[in-house]
Structure formats: structure tokens, C-alpha cells
Amino acid sequence: MIRLEGAVWATAGLAAGTWMYWRGFRSLRTRRLIANTPTARIRSMAMGLVEICGAVEPRSTVTAPFSGKTCAYWEVDIAVQERRGWRIVHRNRSGNPFYLSDETGVALVYPQGADCRLHFGTEEHCAGLMLPPCYSEYMSEHASPIGMIARLGQLRFRERMLEEGQRVYVLGTAMPKARARDVGQDQEELLATGTEGSAAARRSTLDHHLAGVVRRGESERTFIISQDSEKGLMLSLGAHALLQLVGGPALMLFGLGYWLMTLSAGRRP
């Protein structure tokens, strides 16, 4: 007789093990891709898959929703506490492009679709029914109905961001910059004054001297933005690949062994 609880765990082990094994090969492929792609100077980077490092500069300043800090890019997630840990119920990110510069030139990075590996800027745990205004207002405006139901429990709020001057590693697809220019934008920049005028002039200068645009490619989908160095990123991917390539088959063997023993026992007279 098949026990329902054992069957559920065995089936879950087979599914999770298969998924982990696939993720292990994916992590290993990404690691090899990083190792085989030389770091390029921005001014001389070739079109196609490219690896660059540089300092972040905002193209348009955005405000991080939890901390209220100005930055070039932000990510947030909200998780609810469960018996086995935290379950994320909401994610959000800004999609604004930002500049990346080294001593040779400037590139424009479009972060949509990137695997962003950023350090936590803020993390706070709060009771869902007693949230500070910054979290309560955000959830009222952005969180899904599932997130609103989660307010009955303990919540975790995390925020990551890229601020001006921070150095990041980018592996993505380089493309030529757009040649077209909006006449209305030129007029606005010429008419702007004070701080806004200085920012517009700076943006216009950087746009004019762009070596190219880096984003997620159509054929090569790997696109990473990381605050860790290339060496640190490779160590992290190697550790994940090892864990997944060992843990995946172990879970698969557990699930398969359970079903084989169960079916074998069921055939005995």
C-alpha cells in the first residue's frame, strides 16, 4: 500500500532534483562563459557578448521606495514568514538605464531582464498590521492581493540599489548606440537652467560620447549585473553548481528509490 505522505515527498524529490540538476549545469555554463570572456575597455568593446567593469552614473535619478535614497537603479522584495522560512510574495525593480564608465569611455546599460546580484541596502522585519508609513504606502499602491493578505503575518522588506560611483561588473550584449535624436529633447536641454540644466548638459555629453549600449541579447540571453568582482562571481557560481550537481541527483535517487521499493513491495504475493 502506498502511503500518501511518502509518495508526495518522493515525487517532490524527483521534481526538485531534476530542477536542481538542470540549474547546476546552467550555473556551470555561466561560470565558463565568464571565464572565457575577457574584460574589455569600454571605448574599445566589440559588439556582441562583452564583459565590462566601471563606475555607475545615473542617467535619470530615481528614488528607492523604502529608504527614500536617490540612486541609479533599485530592487525591492517583500516576503512573508512561514514555518519553513520566508516566502517572497512581491518583487519590483526600476527599469531606468544608467551609465557605466571606466577610464576609457562610457556605456549605457539597460537593466531589463538582467540577473542583478546586488547587496542588500536595507532589510527590516515588521508585523504586517503595524507597518511604518513607507512600507504601508508602498503595499497599498503596488503589492498584489496576495501581498495584502500577507499583512496578517510577519513581513520582511528588502531593498537593493545602485548608487552613483559604485563599481559593478556587467556581462551582456553590446549594441551600437541609437543614431536618432529627439529635437524636442535638444530644445529642452538648451532651455534648462540651474541644476537641471547642468544635469541635462551632462546627460547630453555622455549620450554623445557613448561607446555603445549593453543589454540582454536576443541570441545570447546571459545578462549579469553584479556588485561582486569577476573572481567573487565565479566562486559563487562554482559553489552553487557543485551543490546543485550533487544535491540534485541525491534527491532524484531518494524519490526513485522510494517508488521502486514501493512498487516492488506491491508485487510480492
Secondary structure as a PSIPRED ss2 file (coil, helix, strand):
# PSIPRED VFORMAT (PSIPRED V4.0)

   1 M C   1.000  0.000  0.000
   2 I C   1.000  0.000  0.000
   3 R C   1.000  0.000  0.000
   4 L H   0.000  1.000  0.000
   5 E H   0.000  1.000  0.000
   6 G H   0.000  1.000  0.000
   7 A H   0.000  1.000  0.000
   8 V H   0.000  1.000  0.000
   9 W H   0.000  1.000  0.000
  10 A H   0.000  1.000  0.000
  11 T H   0.000  1.000  0.000
  12 A H   0.000  1.000  0.000
  13 G H   0.000  1.000  0.000
  14 L H   0.000  1.000  0.000
  15 A H   0.000  1.000  0.000
  16 A H   0.000  1.000  0.000
  17 G H   0.000  1.000  0.000
  18 T H   0.000  1.000  0.000
  19 W H   0.000  1.000  0.000
  20 M H   0.000  1.000  0.000
  21 Y H   0.000  1.000  0.000
  22 W H   0.000  1.000  0.000
  23 R H   0.000  1.000  0.000
  24 G H   0.000  1.000  0.000
  25 F H   0.000  1.000  0.000
  26 R H   0.000  1.000  0.000
  27 S H   0.000  1.000  0.000
  28 L H   0.000  1.000  0.000
  29 R H   0.000  1.000  0.000
  30 T H   0.000  1.000  0.000
  31 R H   0.000  1.000  0.000
  32 R H   0.000  1.000  0.000
  33 L H   0.000  1.000  0.000
  34 I H   0.000  1.000  0.000
  35 A H   0.000  1.000  0.000
  36 N H   0.000  1.000  0.000
  37 T C   1.000  0.000  0.000
  38 P C   1.000  0.000  0.000
  39 T E   0.000  0.000  1.000
  40 A C   1.000  0.000  0.000
  41 R C   1.000  0.000  0.000
  42 I C   1.000  0.000  0.000
  43 R C   1.000  0.000  0.000
  44 S C   1.000  0.000  0.000
  45 M C   1.000  0.000  0.000
  46 A C   1.000  0.000  0.000
  47 M C   1.000  0.000  0.000
  48 G E   0.000  0.000  1.000
  49 L E   0.000  0.000  1.000
  50 V E   0.000  0.000  1.000
  51 E E   0.000  0.000  1.000
  52 I E   0.000  0.000  1.000
  53 C E   0.000  0.000  1.000
  54 G E   0.000  0.000  1.000
  55 A E   0.000  0.000  1.000
  56 V E   0.000  0.000  1.000
  57 E E   0.000  0.000  1.000
  58 P E   0.000  0.000  1.000
  59 R C   1.000  0.000  0.000
  60 S C   1.000  0.000  0.000
  61 T C   1.000  0.000  0.000
  62 V E   0.000  0.000  1.000
  63 T E   0.000  0.000  1.000
  64 A C   1.000  0.000  0.000
  65 P C   1.000  0.000  0.000
  66 F C   1.000  0.000  0.000
  67 S C   1.000  0.000  0.000
  68 G C   1.000  0.000  0.000
  69 K C   1.000  0.000  0.000
  70 T E   0.000  0.000  1.000
  71 C E   0.000  0.000  1.000
  72 A C   1.000  0.000  0.000
  73 Y E   0.000  0.000  1.000
  74 W E   0.000  0.000  1.000
  75 E E   0.000  0.000  1.000
  76 V E   0.000  0.000  1.000
  77 D E   0.000  0.000  1.000
  78 I E   0.000  0.000  1.000
  79 A E   0.000  0.000  1.000
  80 V E   0.000  0.000  1.000
  81 Q E   0.000  0.000  1.000
  82 E E   0.000  0.000  1.000
  83 R C   1.000  0.000  0.000
  84 R C   1.000  0.000  0.000
  85 G E   0.000  0.000  1.000
  86 W E   0.000  0.000  1.000
  87 R E   0.000  0.000  1.000
  88 I E   0.000  0.000  1.000
  89 V E   0.000  0.000  1.000
  90 H E   0.000  0.000  1.000
  91 R E   0.000  0.000  1.000
  92 N E   0.000  0.000  1.000
  93 R E   0.000  0.000  1.000
  94 S C   1.000  0.000  0.000
  95 G C   1.000  0.000  0.000
  96 N C   1.000  0.000  0.000
  97 P C   1.000  0.000  0.000
  98 F E   0.000  0.000  1.000
  99 Y E   0.000  0.000  1.000
 100 L E   0.000  0.000  1.000
 101 S E   0.000  0.000  1.000
 102 D C   1.000  0.000  0.000
 103 E C   1.000  0.000  0.000
 104 T C   1.000  0.000  0.000
 105 G C   1.000  0.000  0.000
 106 V E   0.000  0.000  1.000
 107 A E   0.000  0.000  1.000
 108 L E   0.000  0.000  1.000
 109 V E   0.000  0.000  1.000
 110 Y C   1.000  0.000  0.000
 111 P C   1.000  0.000  0.000
 112 Q C   1.000  0.000  0.000
 113 G C   1.000  0.000  0.000
 114 A C   1.000  0.000  0.000
 115 D E   0.000  0.000  1.000
 116 C E   0.000  0.000  1.000
 117 R E   0.000  0.000  1.000
 118 L C   1.000  0.000  0.000
 119 H C   1.000  0.000  0.000
 120 F E   0.000  0.000  1.000
 121 G E   0.000  0.000  1.000
 122 T E   0.000  0.000  1.000
 123 E E   0.000  0.000  1.000
 124 E E   0.000  0.000  1.000
 125 H E   0.000  0.000  1.000
 126 C E   0.000  0.000  1.000
 127 A E   0.000  0.000  1.000
 128 G C   1.000  0.000  0.000
 129 L C   1.000  0.000  0.000
 130 M C   1.000  0.000  0.000
 131 L C   1.000  0.000  0.000
 132 P C   1.000  0.000  0.000
 133 P H   0.000  1.000  0.000
 134 C H   0.000  1.000  0.000
 135 Y H   0.000  1.000  0.000
 136 S H   0.000  1.000  0.000
 137 E H   0.000  1.000  0.000
 138 Y H   0.000  1.000  0.000
 139 M H   0.000  1.000  0.000
 140 S H   0.000  1.000  0.000
 141 E H   0.000  1.000  0.000
 142 H H   0.000  1.000  0.000
 143 A C   1.000  0.000  0.000
 144 S C   1.000  0.000  0.000
 145 P H   0.000  1.000  0.000
 146 I H   0.000  1.000  0.000
 147 G H   0.000  1.000  0.000
 148 M H   0.000  1.000  0.000
 149 I H   0.000  1.000  0.000
 150 A H   0.000  1.000  0.000
 151 R H   0.000  1.000  0.000
 152 L H   0.000  1.000  0.000
 153 G C   1.000  0.000  0.000
 154 Q E   0.000  0.000  1.000
 155 L E   0.000  0.000  1.000
 156 R E   0.000  0.000  1.000
 157 F E   0.000  0.000  1.000
 158 R E   0.000  0.000  1.000
 159 E E   0.000  0.000  1.000
 160 R E   0.000  0.000  1.000
 161 M E   0.000  0.000  1.000
 162 L E   0.000  0.000  1.000
 163 E C   1.000  0.000  0.000
 164 E C   1.000  0.000  0.000
 165 G C   1.000  0.000  0.000
 166 Q C   1.000  0.000  0.000
 167 R E   0.000  0.000  1.000
 168 V E   0.000  0.000  1.000
 169 Y E   0.000  0.000  1.000
 170 V E   0.000  0.000  1.000
 171 L E   0.000  0.000  1.000
 172 G E   0.000  0.000  1.000
 173 T E   0.000  0.000  1.000
 174 A E   0.000  0.000  1.000
 175 M E   0.000  0.000  1.000
 176 P C   1.000  0.000  0.000
 177 K C   1.000  0.000  0.000
 178 A C   1.000  0.000  0.000
 179 R C   1.000  0.000  0.000
 180 A C   1.000  0.000  0.000
 181 R C   1.000  0.000  0.000
 182 D C   1.000  0.000  0.000
 183 V H   0.000  1.000  0.000
 184 G H   0.000  1.000  0.000
 185 Q H   0.000  1.000  0.000
 186 D H   0.000  1.000  0.000
 187 Q H   0.000  1.000  0.000
 188 E H   0.000  1.000  0.000
 189 E H   0.000  1.000  0.000
 190 L H   0.000  1.000  0.000
 191 L H   0.000  1.000  0.000
 192 A C   1.000  0.000  0.000
 193 T C   1.000  0.000  0.000
 194 G H   0.000  1.000  0.000
 195 T H   0.000  1.000  0.000
 196 E H   0.000  1.000  0.000
 197 G H   0.000  1.000  0.000
 198 S H   0.000  1.000  0.000
 199 A H   0.000  1.000  0.000
 200 A H   0.000  1.000  0.000
 201 A H   0.000  1.000  0.000
 202 R H   0.000  1.000  0.000
 203 R H   0.000  1.000  0.000
 204 S H   0.000  1.000  0.000
 205 T H   0.000  1.000  0.000
 206 L H   0.000  1.000  0.000
 207 D H   0.000  1.000  0.000
 208 H H   0.000  1.000  0.000
 209 H C   1.000  0.000  0.000
 210 L E   0.000  0.000  1.000
 211 A E   0.000  0.000  1.000
 212 G E   0.000  0.000  1.000
 213 V E   0.000  0.000  1.000
 214 V E   0.000  0.000  1.000
 215 R E   0.000  0.000  1.000
 216 R C   1.000  0.000  0.000
 217 G C   1.000  0.000  0.000
 218 E C   1.000  0.000  0.000
 219 S C   1.000  0.000  0.000
 220 E C   1.000  0.000  0.000
 221 R C   1.000  0.000  0.000
 222 T C   1.000  0.000  0.000
 223 F C   1.000  0.000  0.000
 224 I E   0.000  0.000  1.000
 225 I E   0.000  0.000  1.000
 226 S E   0.000  0.000  1.000
 227 Q C   1.000  0.000  0.000
 228 D C   1.000  0.000  0.000
 229 S C   1.000  0.000  0.000
 230 E H   0.000  1.000  0.000
 231 K H   0.000  1.000  0.000
 232 G H   0.000  1.000  0.000
 233 L H   0.000  1.000  0.000
 234 M H   0.000  1.000  0.000
 235 L H   0.000  1.000  0.000
 236 S H   0.000  1.000  0.000
 237 L H   0.000  1.000  0.000
 238 G H   0.000  1.000  0.000
 239 A H   0.000  1.000  0.000
 240 H H   0.000  1.000  0.000
 241 A H   0.000  1.000  0.000
 242 L H   0.000  1.000  0.000
 243 L H   0.000  1.000  0.000
 244 Q H   0.000  1.000  0.000
 245 L H   0.000  1.000  0.000
 246 V H   0.000  1.000  0.000
 247 G H   0.000  1.000  0.000
 248 G H   0.000  1.000  0.000
 249 P H   0.000  1.000  0.000
 250 A H   0.000  1.000  0.000
 251 L H   0.000  1.000  0.000
 252 M H   0.000  1.000  0.000
 253 L H   0.000  1.000  0.000
 254 F H   0.000  1.000  0.000
 255 G H   0.000  1.000  0.000
 256 L H   0.000  1.000  0.000
 257 G H   0.000  1.000  0.000
 258 Y H   0.000  1.000  0.000
 259 W H   0.000  1.000  0.000
 260 L H   0.000  1.000  0.000
 261 M H   0.000  1.000  0.000
 262 T H   0.000  1.000  0.000
 263 L H   0.000  1.000  0.000
 264 S H   0.000  1.000  0.000
 265 A H   0.000  1.000  0.000
 266 G H   0.000  1.000  0.000
 267 R H   0.000  1.000  0.000
 268 R C   1.000  0.000  0.000
 269 P C   1.000  0.000  0.000
